[in-house]
Amino acid sequence: MELKAVPLNKESHAKIRINQNGTVEHLRKMHMAPVNVFEFAEAAVEYPILFIKDKEEKFTPILMWGLTPEENLYIENDKWKGGFLPSILRFFPFVAHPTKEENQLALGIYEDAEIVNDTDGERVLDDNGEKSEWFSKIVESMHHVVAAEKTTIDAIKEIADIDLFIEQELKVVTPDNKESIIGGFHIIDSKKFFALSGDDLKTLNDKNLLGLIFSHFISLNNLKKVTSRLKKEEKK
C-alpha cells in the first residue's frame, strides 16, 4: 500500500498514538533519500551524495541507497542496516512544510502507517486537542530541519551558479558480472573545481561551502559500497 500524508487534524486525529517500534515501512522503497547540507559530513562516511536536477534546473542533494527505483539495499529482513539516517526521515509518520506565516509549519501525518493506532504508544494530541509534550518536541525539531532545507537550497544554488555540476553516468557491475549504466545524476566536477580562480574559492570558503564540496568528493568512494550490497542481496 502506498502511504499518503494528510493534514493533521484535531478532530479526526484526536486519539491517535504512535508506536515507536523502529519501523522501516517508509524506507523500504527509497532508492535515494533527501539530505541537508548540515548532514553532508556524517552522511559522506557511509553513502554516495549525488545531485538530481528538476525541470526548473534546480539541483537537490540525495543519498544513494539503491540502484533501481523502489530498491533500498540497506533494508535487510525488514530492518534498517544503514547507519546514519537523514533527520527528515526520523519524524515518520509526520511531515512538515513551511507556510507563508513566519515560524509556522503545516503538519501532516501518514495516518495509514503501521505505527499509527488508537491504543498503543505516544499520544500526538492531549485531551484538550493540543500537541502532547512528546509531539511538541518533535515539532520543535521539525522547525530546525525545515530551516536546514532552506539553507540547503541556497547553498546548492551558490554551487550551481558557478557552473560546477556535470551530469554523470554511473557504471555498475552486477553480481553476474554484467555492466549496467545508471543515468540522471549530477556530481560536482573536480576538474572545474580545482580550476576555479582564487576569488571564486574565497567566495566558496566565505560561505562555508568548501566543506560541503569536499564531503561530496569523499562520498563518491561509497559507490562501491552500494554495489557490494547488491551482490550481497543476490546471494540470499
GROMACS elastic network, one bead per residue, 0.5 to 0.9 nm:
[ bonds ]
;  ai    aj funct       b0    kb
    3    26     6  0.80220   500
    3   110     6  0.62788   500
    3   111     6  0.82689   500
    3   112     6  0.66529   500
    3   113     6  0.68618   500
    4   109     6  0.82129   500
    4   110     6  0.57117   500
    4   111     6  0.78982   500
    4   112     6  0.78003   500
    4   113     6  0.89603   500
    5     8     6  0.88300   500
    5    93     6  0.83446   500
    5    94     6  0.79788   500
    5    95     6  0.75110   500
    5   108     6  0.58250   500
    5   109     6  0.50403   500
    5   111     6  0.69031   500
    5   112     6  0.85855   500
    6     9     6  0.86103   500
    6   107     6  0.85614   500
    6   108     6  0.52382   500
    6   109     6  0.55261   500
    6   110     6  0.63838   500
    6   111     6  0.71789   500
    7   106     6  0.75193   500
    7   107     6  0.59967   500
    7   109     6  0.63545   500
    7   110     6  0.89171   500
    8    12     6  0.82266   500
    8    13     6  0.68114   500
    8    94     6  0.87081   500
    8   106     6  0.83629   500
    8   107     6  0.57099   500
    8   109     6  0.58469   500
    8   111     6  0.88741   500
    9    12     6  0.56476   500
    9    13     6  0.55127   500
    9    14     6  0.75327   500
    9   107     6  0.89543   500
    9   108     6  0.84251   500
   10    13     6  0.55008   500
   10    14     6  0.52589   500
   10    15     6  0.89913   500
   10   125     6  0.75455   500
   10   129     6  0.56912   500
   10   130     6  0.78433   500
   11    14     6  0.53155   500
   11    15     6  0.87026   500
   11   129     6  0.79172   500
   12    15     6  0.79970   500
   12    16     6  0.86691   500
   13    16     6  0.54782   500
   13    17     6  0.89212   500
   13   111     6  0.85110   500
   13   124     6  0.81067   500
   13   125     6  0.77699   500
   14   123     6  0.88266   500
   14   124     6  0.77838   500
   14   125     6  0.59781   500
   14   126     6  0.76550   500
   14   127     6  0.77998   500
   14   128     6  0.89284   500
   14   129     6  0.63341   500
   15   117     6  0.84410   500
   15   118     6  0.58284   500
   15   119     6  0.83620   500
   15   123     6  0.71029   500
   15   124     6  0.76793   500
   15   125     6  0.70577   500
   15   126     6  0.81791   500
   15   127     6  0.84065   500
   16   111     6  0.88239   500
   16   116     6  0.66256   500
   16   117     6  0.55464   500
   16   119     6  0.75694   500
   16   120     6  0.87964   500
   16   121     6  0.89194   500
   16   122     6  0.83968   500
   16   123     6  0.61240   500
   16   124     6  0.63431   500
   16   125     6  0.76302   500
   17   115     6  0.80865   500
   17   116     6  0.58555   500
   17   117     6  0.53274   500
   17   118     6  0.54278   500
   17   119     6  0.65371   500
   17   120     6  0.60872   500
   17   121     6  0.52615   500
   17   122     6  0.50331   500
   17   124     6  0.59371   500
   17   125     6  0.85041   500
   18    21     6  0.88963   500
   18    93     6  0.82214   500
   18   115     6  0.55233   500
   18   117     6  0.64519   500
   18   118     6  0.83107   500
   18   119     6  0.88874   500
   18   120     6  0.69084   500
   18   122     6  0.50898   500
   18   123     6  0.65171   500
   18   124     6  0.73205   500
   19    22     6  0.86490   500
   19   114     6  0.84937   500
   19   116     6  0.65295   500
   19   117     6  0.74966   500
   19   119     6  0.89969   500
   19   120     6  0.58713   500
   19   122     6  0.65621   500
   20    23     6  0.74685   500
   20   115     6  0.68669   500
   20   121     6  0.66464   500
   20   122     6  0.78351   500
   21   115     6  0.73381   500
   22    79     6  0.82648   500
   22    80     6  0.85609   500
   23    26     6  0.77300   500
   23    27     6  0.86487   500
   23    78     6  0.83475   500
   23    79     6  0.77720   500
   23    80     6  0.85201   500
   23    92     6  0.89324   500
   23   114     6  0.80091   500
   23   115     6  0.73324   500
   24    27     6  0.51594   500
   24    28     6  0.62341   500
   24    75     6  0.78380   500
   24    78     6  0.68159   500
   24    79     6  0.65214   500
   24    80     6  0.65071   500
   25    28     6  0.55514   500
   25    29     6  0.82780   500
   25    78     6  0.82578   500
   25   113     6  0.77763   500
   25   114     6  0.77424   500
   26    29     6  0.73092   500
   26    30     6  0.77425   500
   26    89     6  0.82407   500
   26    92     6  0.74834   500
   26    93     6  0.82107   500
   26   113     6  0.84282   500
   27    30     6  0.52782   500
   27    31     6  0.85097   500
   27    33     6  0.88039   500
   27    72     6  0.72542   500
   27    75     6  0.78826   500
   27    80     6  0.83809   500
   27    89     6  0.83755   500
   28    31     6  0.83905   500
   28    70     6  0.72501   500
   28    71     6  0.72351   500
   28    72     6  0.58461   500
   28    73     6  0.88219   500
   28    74     6  0.86893   500
   28    75     6  0.65965   500
   28    78     6  0.80361   500
   29    32     6  0.89069   500
   29    69     6  0.73390   500
   29    71     6  0.54468   500
   29    72     6  0.58442   500
   30    33     6  0.65142   500
   30    64     6  0.89816   500
   30    65     6  0.70882   500
   30    66     6  0.75691   500
   30    69     6  0.73371   500
   30    70     6  0.54302   500
   30    71     6  0.62715   500
   30    72     6  0.54835   500
   31    63     6  0.83837   500
   31    64     6  0.62002   500
   31    67     6  0.66182   500
   31    68     6  0.65595   500
   31    69     6  0.57139   500
   31    70     6  0.55975   500
   31    71     6  0.50132   500
   31    73     6  0.76723   500
   32    62     6  0.60816   500
   32    63     6  0.52828   500
   32    65     6  0.51947   500
   32    66     6  0.66304   500
   32    67     6  0.87506   500
   32    69     6  0.83785   500
   32    70     6  0.88437   500
   32    71     6  0.88064   500
   32    72     6  0.78964   500
   33    61     6  0.86042   500
   33    62     6  0.52740   500
   33    63     6  0.50423   500
   33    64     6  0.67757   500
   33    65     6  0.73107   500
   33    86     6  0.77072   500
   33    89     6  0.85569   500
   34    60     6  0.79060   500
   34    61     6  0.64544   500
   34    63     6  0.64026   500
   34    86     6  0.70721   500
   34    88     6  0.77231   500
   34    89     6  0.85059   500
   35    38     6  0.83687   500
   35    39     6  0.64859   500
   35    40     6  0.72647   500
   35    43     6  0.81683   500
   35    49     6  0.84098   500
   35    60     6  0.86318   500
   35    61     6  0.61216   500
   35    62     6  0.55951   500
   35    63     6  0.66753   500
   35    86     6  0.58089   500
   35    87     6  0.79514   500
   35    88     6  0.79104   500
   35   149     6  0.84526   500
   35   152     6  0.86848   500
   36    39     6  0.55283   500
   36    40     6  0.68153   500
   36    61     6  0.72818   500
   36    62     6  0.85026   500
   36    86     6  0.78695   500
   36    87     6  0.85740   500
   36    88     6  0.88403   500
   36   145     6  0.82552   500
   36   148     6  0.63082   500
   36   149     6  0.59313   500
   36   150     6  0.89891   500
   36   151     6  0.81126   500
   36   152     6  0.55890   500
   36   153     6  0.86991   500
   37    40     6  0.52484   500
   37    41     6  0.82986   500
   37    61     6  0.83177   500
   37   148     6  0.73975   500
   37   149     6  0.80554   500
   37   151     6  0.75647   500
   37   152     6  0.53485   500
   37   153     6  0.89553   500
   37   155     6  0.77733   500
   37   156     6  0.85937   500
   37   212     6  0.67889   500
   38    41     6  0.74309   500
   38    42     6  0.85989   500
   38   148     6  0.72337   500
   38   151     6  0.89483   500
   38   152     6  0.81175   500
   38   212     6  0.85415   500
   39    42     6  0.56162   500
   39    43     6  0.59705   500
   39    44     6  0.83705   500
   39    86     6  0.72834   500
   39    87     6  0.84244   500
   40    43     6  0.51690   500
   40    44     6  0.57489   500
   40    45     6  0.87977   500
   40    49     6  0.77546   500
   40   211     6  0.86640   500
   40   212     6  0.63231   500
   40   215     6  0.61243   500
   40   216     6  0.72684   500
   40   219     6  0.87795   500
   41    44     6  0.53025   500
   41    45     6  0.70010   500
   41   211     6  0.79177   500
   41   212     6  0.72879   500
   41   214     6  0.88358   500
   41   215     6  0.55098   500
   41   216     6  0.83105   500
   41   219     6  0.87936   500
   42    45     6  0.57800   500
   42    46     6  0.77210   500
   42    84     6  0.71996   500
   42   215     6  0.86740   500
   43    46     6  0.56934   500
   43    47     6  0.59484   500
   43    48     6  0.80238   500
   43    49     6  0.76903   500
   43    63     6  0.78812   500
   43    83     6  0.88555   500
   43    84     6  0.62623   500
   43    85     6  0.80936   500
   43    86     6  0.80386   500
   43   215     6  0.85569   500
   43   219     6  0.77793   500
   44    47     6  0.55482   500
   44    48     6  0.64257   500
   44    49     6  0.65899   500
   44    63     6  0.88391   500
   44   215     6  0.57692   500
   44   216     6  0.65973   500
   44   217     6  0.85367   500
   44   218     6  0.63905   500
   44   220     6  0.80339   500
   44   221     6  0.89335   500
   44   222     6  0.79362   500
   45    48     6  0.85298   500
   45   215     6  0.84306   500
   45   218     6  0.76435   500
   45   219     6  0.63694   500
   45   222     6  0.77734   500
   46    82     6  0.81513   500
   46    83     6  0.74886   500
   46    84     6  0.75705   500
   46   219     6  0.72245   500
   46   222     6  0.63658   500
   46   225     6  0.81266   500
   47    63     6  0.61142   500
   47    64     6  0.63969   500
   47    65     6  0.73702   500
   47    84     6  0.89173   500
   47   219     6  0.60562   500
   47   220     6  0.78199   500
   47   221     6  0.84706   500
   47   222     6  0.53912   500
   47   223     6  0.72811   500
   47   225     6  0.77715   500
   47   226     6  0.76707   500
   48    62     6  0.82753   500
   48    63     6  0.57279   500
   48    64     6  0.56197   500
   48    65     6  0.82775   500
   48   216     6  0.75812   500
   48   217     6  0.89378   500
   48   218     6  0.83482   500
   48   221     6  0.71203   500
   48   222     6  0.51948   500
   48   223     6  0.57337   500
   48   225     6  0.88219   500
   48   226     6  0.82617   500
   49    61     6  0.65821   500
   49    62     6  0.56961   500
   49    64     6  0.66609   500
   49   187     6  0.83768   500
   49   215     6  0.83250   500
   49   216     6  0.56892   500
   49   217     6  0.83950   500
   49   218     6  0.89187   500
   49   219     6  0.57456   500
   49   220     6  0.67558   500
   49   222     6  0.87760   500
   50    60     6  0.83255   500
   50    61     6  0.57049   500
   50    62     6  0.54061   500
   50    63     6  0.63000   500
   50    64     6  0.71253   500
   50   185     6  0.64284   500
   50   186     6  0.61286   500
   50   187     6  0.57889   500
   50   188     6  0.86272   500
   50   216     6  0.75316   500
   50   219     6  0.86361   500
   50   220     6  0.80850   500
   51    59     6  0.59908   500
   51    60     6  0.52911   500
   51    62     6  0.58003   500
   51    63     6  0.85015   500
   51   165     6  0.85408   500
   51   167     6  0.89958   500
   51   184     6  0.88845   500
   51   185     6  0.57313   500
   51   187     6  0.61082   500
   51   188     6  0.86179   500
   52    58     6  0.81315   500
   52    59     6  0.54888   500
   52    60     6  0.53765   500
   52    61     6  0.66340   500
   52    62     6  0.73292   500
   52   167     6  0.89813   500
   52   184     6  0.68104   500
   52   185     6  0.52473   500
   52   186     6  0.59589   500
   52   187     6  0.87882   500
   53    56     6  0.78165   500
   53    57     6  0.56520   500
   53    58     6  0.53858   500
   53    60     6  0.64761   500
   53   184     6  0.80744   500
   53   185     6  0.76414   500
   53   186     6  0.75181   500
   54    57     6  0.53312   500
   54    58     6  0.55184   500
   54    59     6  0.66706   500
   54    60     6  0.80963   500
   55    58     6  0.74013   500
   56    59     6  0.89072   500
   58   153     6  0.85743   500
   58   156     6  0.85416   500
   58   157     6  0.74034   500
   58   160     6  0.82385   500
   59   153     6  0.80920   500
   59   156     6  0.67231   500
   59   157     6  0.73514   500
   59   160     6  0.75459   500
   59   165     6  0.88275   500
   59   186     6  0.84375   500
   60   152     6  0.83952   500
   60   153     6  0.74272   500
   60   156     6  0.73569   500
   61   152     6  0.84730   500
   61   156     6  0.80431   500
   64    67     6  0.76016   500
   64    72     6  0.88828   500
   64   223     6  0.82218   500
   64   226     6  0.77632   500
   65    71     6  0.76130   500
   65    72     6  0.53859   500
   65    73     6  0.59511   500
   65    74     6  0.65825   500
   65   226     6  0.68242   500
   66    69     6  0.73982   500
   66    70     6  0.78639   500
   66    71     6  0.51746   500
   66    73     6  0.53956   500
   66    74     6  0.80095   500
   66   226     6  0.68446   500
   66   227     6  0.83763   500
   66   229     6  0.88845   500
   66   230     6  0.80807   500
   67    70     6  0.89615   500
   67    71     6  0.68181   500
   67    72     6  0.82036   500
   67    73     6  0.83761   500
   67   172     6  0.85851   500
   67   182     6  0.74959   500
   67   226     6  0.79417   500
   67   227     6  0.79366   500
   67   230     6  0.82826   500
   68    71     6  0.56256   500
   68    72     6  0.85168   500
   68   182     6  0.84348   500
   69    72     6  0.84479   500
   71    74     6  0.89849   500
   72    75     6  0.59490   500
   73    76     6  0.75188   500
   73    81     6  0.86413   500
   73    82     6  0.89083   500
   73   226     6  0.73552   500
   73   229     6  0.61422   500
   73   230     6  0.65768   500
   73   233     6  0.75059   500
   74    79     6  0.83011   500
   74    80     6  0.60567   500
   74    81     6  0.50858   500
   74    82     6  0.53312   500
   74   226     6  0.87308   500
   74   229     6  0.77232   500
   75    78     6  0.58958   500
   75    79     6  0.54573   500
   75    81     6  0.57390   500
   75    82     6  0.76569   500
   76    79     6  0.52985   500
   76    80     6  0.65655   500
   76    81     6  0.64359   500
   76   233     6  0.86211   500
   77    80     6  0.84948   500
   80    83     6  0.80974   500
   82    85     6  0.75341   500
   85    88     6  0.84613   500
   85    89     6  0.69388   500
   85    90     6  0.71363   500
   86    89     6  0.56957   500
   86    90     6  0.69384   500
   87    90     6  0.52027   500
   87    91     6  0.73691   500
   87   141     6  0.89845   500
   87   142     6  0.87533   500
   87   145     6  0.70365   500
   88    91     6  0.62000   500
   88    92     6  0.81790   500
   88    95     6  0.81369   500
   88   142     6  0.77050   500
   88   145     6  0.65925   500
   88   146     6  0.84426   500
   89    92     6  0.59666   500
   89    93     6  0.87636   500
   89    94     6  0.89488   500
   89    95     6  0.87904   500
   90    93     6  0.86183   500
   90    94     6  0.89303   500
   91    94     6  0.54329   500
   91    95     6  0.69666   500
   91   138     6  0.70737   500
   91   139     6  0.88955   500
   91   141     6  0.88373   500
   91   142     6  0.77861   500
   92    95     6  0.69561   500
   92   109     6  0.79591   500
   92   110     6  0.78327   500
   92   113     6  0.89388   500
   93   108     6  0.83825   500
   93   109     6  0.54989   500
   93   110     6  0.51873   500
   93   111     6  0.74649   500
   93   113     6  0.67724   500
   93   115     6  0.78029   500
   93   116     6  0.77264   500
   94   107     6  0.71410   500
   94   108     6  0.56670   500
   94   110     6  0.64897   500
   94   111     6  0.89253   500
   94   138     6  0.89819   500
   95   106     6  0.82970   500
   95   107     6  0.59017   500
   95   108     6  0.50369   500
   95   109     6  0.60516   500
   95   110     6  0.80783   500
   95   142     6  0.83175   500
   96   105     6  0.60207   500
   96   106     6  0.55249   500
   96   108     6  0.61589   500
   96   109     6  0.87611   500
   96   139     6  0.83563   500
   96   142     6  0.67933   500
   96   143     6  0.83248   500
   96   146     6  0.75565   500
   97   104     6  0.87799   500
   97   105     6  0.55152   500
   97   106     6  0.51444   500
   97   107     6  0.67256   500
   97   108     6  0.84745   500
   97   142     6  0.89970   500
   97   146     6  0.70299   500
   98   101     6  0.80659   500
   98   102     6  0.83736   500
   98   103     6  0.79634   500
   98   104     6  0.65135   500
   98   106     6  0.61988   500
   98   107     6  0.89993   500
   98   143     6  0.85815   500
   98   146     6  0.69217   500
   98   147     6  0.87346   500
   99   102     6  0.72186   500
   99   103     6  0.81185   500
   99   104     6  0.59725   500
   99   105     6  0.56747   500
   99   106     6  0.63070   500
  100   103     6  0.89460   500
  100   104     6  0.78186   500
  100   105     6  0.89744   500
  101   104     6  0.55970   500
  101   105     6  0.82219   500
  102   105     6  0.86043   500
  103   143     6  0.76134   500
  104   143     6  0.83515   500
  105   139     6  0.85622   500
  105   142     6  0.85192   500
  105   143     6  0.74539   500
  105   146     6  0.87082   500
  107   139     6  0.85451   500
  108   111     6  0.88072   500
  109   112     6  0.86504   500
  109   113     6  0.87368   500
  110   113     6  0.55871   500
  110   116     6  0.80628   500
  111   114     6  0.85770   500
  111   115     6  0.88634   500
  111   116     6  0.61661   500
  111   117     6  0.84669   500
  112   115     6  0.83426   500
  112   116     6  0.67200   500
  112   117     6  0.87596   500
  113   116     6  0.55406   500
  113   117     6  0.86284   500
  114   117     6  0.77515   500
  115   120     6  0.88632   500
  115   121     6  0.85338   500
  116   120     6  0.85778   500
  116   121     6  0.86194   500
  117   120     6  0.65608   500
  117   121     6  0.81071   500
  118   121     6  0.85162   500
  118   123     6  0.86364   500
  120   123     6  0.85348   500
  122   132     6  0.86590   500
  122   134     6  0.71544   500
  122   135     6  0.82981   500
  123   126     6  0.68847   500
  123   131     6  0.87404   500
  123   132     6  0.65438   500
  123   133     6  0.89600   500
  123   134     6  0.76125   500
  123   135     6  0.76900   500
  124   130     6  0.84580   500
  124   131     6  0.61199   500
  124   132     6  0.55195   500
  124   133     6  0.84643   500
  124   134     6  0.72785   500
  124   135     6  0.54886   500
  124   136     6  0.85703   500
  125   128     6  0.76117   500
  125   129     6  0.53370   500
  125   130     6  0.52623   500
  125   133     6  0.86658   500
  125   135     6  0.75306   500
  126   129     6  0.53175   500
  126   130     6  0.54972   500
  126   131     6  0.61727   500
  126   132     6  0.51732   500
  126   133     6  0.85224   500
  127   130     6  0.74322   500
  127   132     6  0.89167   500
  128   131     6  0.87247   500
  129   132     6  0.85579   500
  131   134     6  0.79343   500
  131   135     6  0.58390   500
  131   136     6  0.56504   500
  131   139     6  0.89707   500
  132   135     6  0.51601   500
  132   136     6  0.59461   500
  132   137     6  0.86936   500
  133   136     6  0.50824   500
  133   137     6  0.65088   500
  133   138     6  0.89540   500
  134   137     6  0.55501   500
  134   138     6  0.67992   500
  135   138     6  0.50033   500
  135   139     6  0.62485   500
  135   140     6  0.86352   500
  136   139     6  0.50995   500
  136   140     6  0.62038   500
  136   141     6  0.87274   500
  137   140     6  0.50810   500
  137   141     6  0.63866   500
  137   142     6  0.86698   500
  138   141     6  0.51401   500
  138   142     6  0.61861   500
  138   143     6  0.88520   500
  139   143     6  0.64108   500
  139   144     6  0.89827   500
  140   143     6  0.53210   500
  140   144     6  0.69679   500
  141   144     6  0.52786   500
  141   145     6  0.64881   500
  141   146     6  0.88199   500
  142   145     6  0.50411   500
  142   146     6  0.60896   500
  142   147     6  0.84983   500
  143   146     6  0.52553   500
  143   147     6  0.62207   500
  143   148     6  0.86118   500
  144   147     6  0.51341   500
  144   148     6  0.61695   500
  144   149     6  0.87638   500
  145   149     6  0.62563   500
  145   150     6  0.88289   500
  146   149     6  0.50578   500
  146   150     6  0.66195   500
  146   151     6  0.88742   500
  147   150     6  0.52215   500
  147   151     6  0.64241   500
  147   152     6  0.86839   500
  148   152     6  0.60670   500
  148   153     6  0.86981   500
  149   153     6  0.63065   500
  149   154     6  0.87798   500
  150   153     6  0.51919   500
  150   154     6  0.64354   500
  150   155     6  0.86906   500
  151   154     6  0.52227   500
  151   155     6  0.61033   500
  151   156     6  0.86412   500
  152   155     6  0.50821   500
  152   156     6  0.60679   500
  152   157     6  0.84253   500
  153   156     6  0.54308   500
  153   157     6  0.61607   500
  153   158     6  0.87981   500
  154   157     6  0.51625   500
  154   158     6  0.64221   500
  155   158     6  0.52197   500
  155   159     6  0.66957   500
  155   160     6  0.88533   500
  155   207     6  0.81423   500
  155   208     6  0.88036   500
  155   209     6  0.70790   500
  156   159     6  0.51297   500
  156   160     6  0.61794   500
  156   161     6  0.85893   500
  156   209     6  0.87889   500
  157   161     6  0.59606   500
  157   162     6  0.88692   500
  158   161     6  0.51697   500
  158   162     6  0.69403   500
  158   204     6  0.81875   500
  158   207     6  0.89138   500
  158   209     6  0.85667   500
  159   162     6  0.56952   500
  159   163     6  0.68720   500
  159   164     6  0.62646   500
  159   165     6  0.77689   500
  159   188     6  0.85927   500
  159   204     6  0.80927   500
  159   209     6  0.80164   500
  159   213     6  0.87894   500
  160   163     6  0.50412   500
  160   164     6  0.59463   500
  160   165     6  0.63122   500
  161   164     6  0.78401   500
  162   165     6  0.86972   500
  162   200     6  0.82211   500
  163   166     6  0.82389   500
  163   188     6  0.89300   500
  163   192     6  0.82694   500
  164   187     6  0.82245   500
  164   188     6  0.53501   500
  164   189     6  0.56478   500
  164   190     6  0.81564   500
  164   192     6  0.61429   500
  164   193     6  0.65434   500
  165   186     6  0.61682   500
  165   187     6  0.55521   500
  165   189     6  0.58483   500
  165   192     6  0.87764   500
  166   185     6  0.85567   500
  166   186     6  0.53503   500
  166   187     6  0.56583   500
  166   188     6  0.62184   500
  166   189     6  0.59687   500
  167   183     6  0.80014   500
  167   184     6  0.70675   500
  167   185     6  0.58372   500
  167   187     6  0.64540   500
  167   188     6  0.87724   500
  167   189     6  0.89964   500
  168   182     6  0.86658   500
  168   183     6  0.65717   500
  168   184     6  0.72970   500
  168   185     6  0.56768   500
  168   186     6  0.52768   500
  168   187     6  0.64456   500
  169   181     6  0.63397   500
  169   182     6  0.55648   500
  169   184     6  0.71917   500
  169   185     6  0.69253   500
  169   186     6  0.82933   500
  170   180     6  0.80947   500
  170   181     6  0.55747   500
  170   183     6  0.63383   500
  170   185     6  0.82191   500
  170   223     6  0.88588   500
  171   179     6  0.65840   500
  171   180     6  0.57551   500
  171   182     6  0.64562   500
  171   183     6  0.89414   500
  172   178     6  0.81243   500
  172   179     6  0.55248   500
  172   181     6  0.61733   500
  172   182     6  0.75040   500
  172   223     6  0.89263   500
  172   224     6  0.86842   500
  172   227     6  0.69083   500
  173   176     6  0.79189   500
  173   177     6  0.55893   500
  173   178     6  0.54779   500
  173   180     6  0.61740   500
  173   181     6  0.88463   500
  173   227     6  0.74463   500
  174   177     6  0.51753   500
  174   178     6  0.52359   500
  174   179     6  0.61816   500
  174   180     6  0.69803   500
  174   227     6  0.75162   500
  174   230     6  0.75198   500
  174   231     6  0.70704   500
  175   178     6  0.73205   500
  175   227     6  0.87068   500
  175   228     6  0.87035   500
  175   230     6  0.73095   500
  175   231     6  0.50833   500
  175   232     6  0.85973   500
  175   234     6  0.68447   500
  175   235     6  0.86263   500
  176   179     6  0.89549   500
  176   231     6  0.88019   500
  182   185     6  0.81529   500
  183   186     6  0.86805   500
  186   189     6  0.89077   500
  187   190     6  0.87874   500
  187   216     6  0.81634   500
  187   217     6  0.86164   500
  187   220     6  0.89607   500
  188   191     6  0.88702   500
  188   192     6  0.81300   500
  188   193     6  0.75780   500
  188   213     6  0.74901   500
  188   216     6  0.77962   500
  188   217     6  0.77882   500
  189   192     6  0.53648   500
  189   193     6  0.61950   500
  189   194     6  0.87883   500
  190   194     6  0.60795   500
  190   195     6  0.84310   500
  190   217     6  0.79374   500
  191   194     6  0.53969   500
  191   195     6  0.61781   500
  191   196     6  0.88602   500
  192   195     6  0.51136   500
  192   196     6  0.64386   500
  193   196     6  0.54272   500
  193   201     6  0.85922   500
  193   213     6  0.89976   500
  194   197     6  0.85230   500
  196   199     6  0.80426   500
  196   200     6  0.60472   500
  196   201     6  0.64466   500
  197   200     6  0.52517   500
  197   201     6  0.63194   500
  197   202     6  0.86089   500
  198   201     6  0.51022   500
  198   202     6  0.60614   500
  198   203     6  0.85792   500
  199   202     6  0.50489   500
  199   203     6  0.61837   500
  199   204     6  0.86994   500
  200   203     6  0.50413   500
  200   204     6  0.62817   500
  200   205     6  0.85868   500
  201   204     6  0.50898   500
  201   205     6  0.60845   500
  201   206     6  0.85138   500
  201   210     6  0.79716   500
  202   206     6  0.59610   500
  202   207     6  0.85411   500
  203   206     6  0.50892   500
  203   207     6  0.62738   500
  203   208     6  0.86740   500
  203   209     6  0.86004   500
  204   207     6  0.52135   500
  204   208     6  0.62469   500
  204   209     6  0.50721   500
  204   210     6  0.58380   500
  205   208     6  0.50035   500
  205   209     6  0.58049   500
  205   210     6  0.54778   500
  205   211     6  0.82383   500
  206   209     6  0.76777   500
  206   210     6  0.87961   500
  207   210     6  0.81621   500
  208   211     6  0.66287   500
  208   212     6  0.77228   500
  209   212     6  0.52154   500
  209   213     6  0.64036   500
  209   214     6  0.88567   500
  210   213     6  0.51409   500
  210   214     6  0.62792   500
  210   215     6  0.85529   500
  211   214     6  0.52451   500
  211   215     6  0.60595   500
  211   216     6  0.85865   500
  212   215     6  0.50892   500
  212   216     6  0.62379   500
  212   217     6  0.87647   500
  213   216     6  0.50969   500
  213   217     6  0.63647   500
  213   218     6  0.87699   500
  214   218     6  0.61613   500
  214   219     6  0.85021   500
  215   218     6  0.51071   500
  215   219     6  0.60749   500
  215   220     6  0.88819   500
  216   219     6  0.50530   500
  216   220     6  0.66102   500
  217   220     6  0.55900   500
  217   221     6  0.77547   500
  218   221     6  0.59398   500
  218   222     6  0.79972   500
  219   222     6  0.55400   500
  219   223     6  0.78448   500
  220   223     6  0.57533   500
  220   224     6  0.86025   500
  221   224     6  0.66697   500
  221   225     6  0.80167   500
  222   225     6  0.50116   500
  222   226     6  0.66941   500
  222   227     6  0.89846   500
  223   226     6  0.52893   500
  223   227     6  0.65615   500
  223   228     6  0.87203   500
  224   227     6  0.51499   500
  224   228     6  0.60327   500
  224   229     6  0.86569   500
  225   228     6  0.50666   500
  225   229     6  0.63834   500
  225   230     6  0.88519   500
  226   229     6  0.52208   500
  226   230     6  0.65815   500
  227   231     6  0.65455   500
  227   232     6  0.87621   500
  228   231     6  0.51272   500
  228   232     6  0.63439   500
  228   233     6  0.87705   500
  229   233     6  0.61867   500
  229   234     6  0.86421   500
  230   233     6  0.50995   500
  230   234     6  0.63285   500
  230   235     6  0.88837   500
  231   234     6  0.50913   500
  231   235     6  0.64839   500
  232   235     6  0.53344   500
  232   236     6  0.69123   500
  233   236     6  0.55421   500
